[in-house]
Amino acid sequence: MEYIEINPKIMLGKPVIKGTRIAVEHIISLLAQGISIDEILQDYKGLTKLEILACLQYAENILEKIE
């Protein structure tokens, strides 16, 4: 994916937003807690809305493979 990377040297190989150490799992967790995209963008100044949406897309792709 364009915005997500998996590198065994970063966060033990967890999927992260490229160029960061922010795990996809963390962003999904924030959204699940009801934190809005705008709030996440305020707390993580370097992120973009597209990167957050890419985390959701990544999660959807994983779930699609499981089903």
Secondary structure, 3 states (H helix, E strand, C coil): CCCEECCCCCHHHCCEECCCCCEHHHHHHHHHCCCCHHHHHHHCCCCCHHHHHHHHHHHHHHHHHHC
